[in-house]
Amino acid sequence: MNSLSCRSLTAGYGRLVVCRSIDLHVAAGEFLALLGPNGAGKSTLLRGLAGLSQKSGEVVLGERSLTGLSAARRARAGLAFVPESRGNVFASMTVAENMAIAARRTPQRRRAERRELTSSLFPVLDRYAAKPAGLLSGGEQQMLAISMALLADPAAILLDEPSQGLAPSVLRAIGEALTQLRSTGITILLAEQNTRFATALADRVVRIEQGHLTDRPAEHPQPGTAVAEAGR
Ligand SMILES: Nc1ncnc2c1ncn2[C@@H]1O[C@H](COP(=O)(O)OP(=O)(O)OP(=O)(O)O)[C@@H](O)[C@H]1O
């Protein structure tokens, strides 16, 4: 696990600047939720950290500067990113093949440990090992996408609205998995519109509005206490 921070991060698309001069620090092992309404810039900030929309500023993972590195290199350096959109899996390949691809750079011994973790987070995927990933439900594809990110053995993970469009029971399963993941000590930055879901899980919450972090206080119950409720 490593801390993740950015300083004066500006991110956007082409000429469009969405996030301007963002300073953010996620401590090693912390679970931070980034909350904000539709279009506030949550995805753009995560994409900036991941190397997909950064225009300027610094991004640092642990002791290592990721500034100037491509998204692929940032991933290899230990920063995993699970984007918002569905279809973050290889649809025509089986669940097992998707997992094997995700774990290909992970050392053999560590790979077995990671596989044990993902199997315990999302046991349903074990039943579908031989099924083409494209035939999984949206929620199961989300579980597979998170599993694939974890199989690469990252130090920190960026999760973009994993709750989006999920049925309450699936949301509950994802929430429980994230609670379990939190206890492994991995650094987590979760972008969410679902305040209830995110505040139930996170150690700390920050808000973003119109591309700026704000000081507006957020509702913040004890970590992990309302996961089941948030999924109802
Ligand atoms: N690929 C893109 N090209 C141009 N503009 C974009 C692109 N993606 C997002 N935007 C714009 O950037 C702004 C912020 O969008 P972003 O997706 O970061 O917000 P968000 O907080 O994640 O919202 P949501 O919860 O709806 O996903 C919006 O005005 C959006 O239209």
The ligand as an SDF file (V2000), in Angstrom:
LIG
                    3D

 31 33  0  0  0  0  0  0  0  0999 V2000
  -14.4930   12.7390  -23.0220 N   0  0  0  0  0  0  0  0  0  0  0  0
  -14.9760   13.9570  -22.7590 C   0  0  0  0  0  0  0  0  0  0  0  0
  -14.8360   14.9650  -23.6490 N   0  0  0  0  0  0  0  0  0  0  0  0
  -15.2930   16.2090  -23.3880 C   0  0  0  0  0  0  0  0  0  0  0  0
  -15.9280   16.5640  -22.2460 N   0  0  0  0  0  0  0  0  0  0  0  0
  -16.0990   15.6080  -21.3350 C   0  0  0  0  0  0  0  0  0  0  0  0
  -15.6440   14.2540  -21.5270 C   0  0  0  0  0  0  0  0  0  0  0  0
  -15.9630   13.5370  -20.4200 N   0  0  0  0  0  0  0  0  0  0  0  0
  -16.5790   14.3990  -19.5820 C   0  0  0  0  0  0  0  0  0  0  0  0
  -16.6690   15.6360  -20.1260 N   0  0  0  0  0  0  0  0  0  0  0  0
  -17.2620   16.8200  -19.4870 C   0  0  0  0  0  0  0  0  0  0  0  0
  -16.5580   17.0840  -18.2860 O   0  0  0  0  0  0  0  0  0  0  0  0
  -17.4480   17.5320  -17.2650 C   0  0  0  0  0  0  0  0  0  0  0  0
  -17.2580   16.6800  -16.0270 C   0  0  0  0  0  0  0  0  0  0  0  0
  -17.6080   15.3530  -16.3450 O   0  0  0  0  0  0  0  0  0  0  0  0
  -17.2490   14.1230  -15.4000 P   0  0  0  0  0  0  0  0  0  0  0  0
  -17.6280   12.8850  -16.1480 O   0  0  0  0  0  0  0  0  0  0  0  0
  -15.8700   14.2550  -14.9140 O   0  0  0  0  0  0  0  0  0  0  0  0
  -18.2520   14.3710  -14.1730 O   0  0  0  0  0  0  0  0  0  0  0  0
  -18.7220   13.3780  -13.0460 P   0  0  0  0  0  0  0  0  0  0  0  0
  -18.6930   14.1480  -11.7750 O   0  0  0  0  0  0  0  0  0  0  0  0
  -17.9460   12.1210  -13.0970 O   0  0  0  0  0  0  0  0  0  0  0  0
  -20.2240   13.1160  -13.4550 O   0  0  0  0  0  0  0  0  0  0  0  0
  -21.0570   11.7530  -13.5230 P   0  0  0  0  0  0  0  0  0  0  0  0
  -21.3660   11.4170  -12.1100 O   0  0  0  0  0  0  0  0  0  0  0  0
  -22.2610   12.1320  -14.3150 O   0  0  0  0  0  0  0  0  0  0  0  0
  -20.1890   10.7420  -14.1860 O   0  0  0  0  0  0  0  0  0  0  0  0
  -18.8450   17.4540  -17.8530 C   0  0  0  0  0  0  0  0  0  0  0  0
  -19.2000   18.7680  -18.2400 O   0  0  0  0  0  0  0  0  0  0  0  0
  -18.6920   16.5730  -19.0550 C   0  0  0  0  0  0  0  0  0  0  0  0
  -19.5950   16.9250  -20.0670 O   0  0  0  0  0  0  0  0  0  0  0  0
  1  2  1  0
  2  3  1  0
  2  7  2  0
  3  4  2  0
  4  5  1  0
  5  6  2  0
  6  7  1  0
  6 10  1  0
  7  8  1  0
  8  9  2  0
  9 10  1  0
 10 11  1  0
 11 12  1  0
 11 30  1  0
 12 13  1  0
 13 14  1  0
 13 28  1  0
 14 15  1  0
 15 16  1  0
 16 17  2  0
 16 18  1  0
 16 19  1  0
 19 20  1  0
 20 21  2  0
 20 22  1  0
 20 23  1  0
 23 24  1  0
 24 25  2  0
 24 26  1  0
 24 27  1  0
 28 29  1  0
 28 30  1  0
 30 31  1  0
M  END
$$$$
